[in-house]
Amino acid sequence: MQKIEHASLLKISFVLCLIGFLLYVRMLGNNFALGDDKYQIQVNALIKHVNTIPQLFLGSTVYDPSGKELNGVYYKPLMETAFALIYVVFKLNPFGYHLFDLVFHLINTILLFVFLRKLFALQKMQHEQVLSFFISLIFLIHPANVESVAFIASTQELLYMFFLFITMLVSLRFLEKSSKKLLIIITVSTFASLLSKEAGVVALIVSPLAAYLYNRSKTIALFLANATGFLLYILLRLGIAHVPFDTKIPEPIMMASLPQRLITIPYELYTYIRLIFFPKDLYIWYLWVVRSISDTRFVLLLPFDLLIIGFFVLFLFKLKSKLYIFFFIWAMVGFGIVSNIFPIDATIAERWVYGPLIGVLGMLALIAAAWIKKSHQAKVWLLLILVIFLPFFAIRSYVRIGDWKDTLTLFGHDEQYHQDSSIYYYHYGLFLKDAGKTDMAQQMLIRYIYNAHMYGPQ
């Protein structure tokens, strides 16, 4: 039986990797993009020598050439370390950085498949391998994940989820067999996930939650292992690197008041729902802020969001499934982290869907499984849905990967979504100026001044 499962895993992994490679292969010819790639990689002297890697743990993520140090509001030293290791082989050839991201996205997809199959086995579900495969396939090709893979500065998403998957897989193993060695691995992987991105804090919730639902006696041990990883992270970040949590940068959502950020949440949630279920429009820099409760983005979108949340809450009671609770909390925590209750550097970012998407897909898989049990027609309808959505997702992702060819290609495509944005045209103008296109740069900077006067700083 074990040999059969091993052979099955190899075949499914091969299929997923082949699909992912064919979809993302054009990305390997893309260039660096945006200022993030420039200041984290291209001009970052600290990634260009292996002996300076320890310094990457003593600052933030944005290299300041004048001060020869890392500044910024975030702490992601493992991402910078990955860049340093890639630089050893590929120097400043973007191919190497894109290849690294593609490989890790494929690895994450395989880890997701293994993780789901183990979870579904705990639930003793039918068709667990088929469900695990299709969820993993959707995760692999989903258009909302393109930014996480095609934007080199989003390597943080891939790394934190890689270590989170390791944490969860070892946690599930610990539920079967107690071992101090497993607890140490959980502590280290939680620590590594946090060092990749702050969103790794989700491990402190979902890892003990799995124990609470399936082997309650192991809950405290798992929580302490995760918490130890978190405390090590806090000690390194605050005590040694001195990178605080409350630093602000002049982005609209960061400068907004708490009430303004709260009434912006319905717009954020609606956008994430749209990105997951109908990702036709994809673009960078969702910077808008809702500043009044009379704004239609609050008045109209709040009832819509409550309706969608109510739909998923309804199945909490209908399915009465421990696994559904697990995925529901994963999604709520994942989106809660990026809801700007505690301000971050954008209102919304497509790359932030990468982790929470797993919670949503897990819930949908359980709803689909229940539907199959209840109706003989369900398989036909689900197959029809997959036949429609999978090609749409793949084609949309393929096109979006091309938009990330370079900074000017990306800005030229995304301009249609930012007609009222002053910040967008300001940065577009600067990038055009750097590229030597002074006439176009002047036009964009004039548009920046006009939009700043008409619509304010957004």
MOBEL-V433474 format. One line per field, one symbol per residue. phi: phi as a letter, one per 30 degrees, with the letter a starting at -180 (. if undefined). psi: psi as a letter, one per 40 degrees, with the letter a starting at -180 (. if undefined). burial: # if it has 24 or more other C-alpha atoms within 12 Angstrom, else .. A space follows every 10 residues. Layout:
BEGIN
phi->???
psi->???
burial->???
END
This chain:
BEGIN
phi->.ddddddddd dddddddddd dddcedddcd cdbidddddc bdcdddccbd dceedddcad ccdcedchbc ckcbbbdddd dedddddecc hcddedddde ddeddddddd ddeddddddd dddhddhddd dddddddded cdeddeddcd cedceedddd deddddeddd ddddddbdad dddddddddd edddddadde deedcdddde dddcaedcdd dddddddddd dddddddddc dhcdccdcbd cedddddeed ddddeeddde ddddddcbdd cbacidcdbd cbdddddcdd ddddddddde eddededddh cdddeeddde dddedddcdi dcdbdadbbd dddedeeddd dddddddddd ddddbddeed dddddddddd dddddddedd edddeadddd ddddeecbdc cddedddedd dddddicddd dddddddddd ddddcida
psi->dddddddddd dddddddddd dddedddeei aiiidddded cdegdeeehd eeddddeeab ehhhddefih iaeihfdddd ddddddddde bfhddddddd dddddddddd dddddddddd ddefiifddd dddddddddd ehdeeddddd hdeedddddd dddddddddd ddddddhhhd dddddddddd ddddedidee eddedddddd dddegdeedd dddddddddd dddddddddd dfhieehiif idddeiiddd ddeedddddd dddddddgfd hhiiggeihh eieehdeddd dddddddddd ddddeddddf hddddddddd dddddddfef dhhaeidihd dedddddddd dddddddddd ddddhdeddd dddddddddd dddddddddd dddedidddd dddeddefde hddddddddd ddddeegddd dddddddddd ddddeag.
burial->........#. .##..##.## #.######.# #####.#### ########.. ..#.###### ###.....## ########## #######... .#.####### ########## ########## .#..#..### ########## ########## ########## ########## #####..... .######### ########## ########## #####..##. ########## ####.##... ###....... ######...# ########## ###.###.#. ########## #.....##.. ##..#..... .#..##.... ########## ########## .######### ########## ########## .......... .#......## ..##.##### ########## #####..#.# ########## ##........ #..##.###. ......##
END
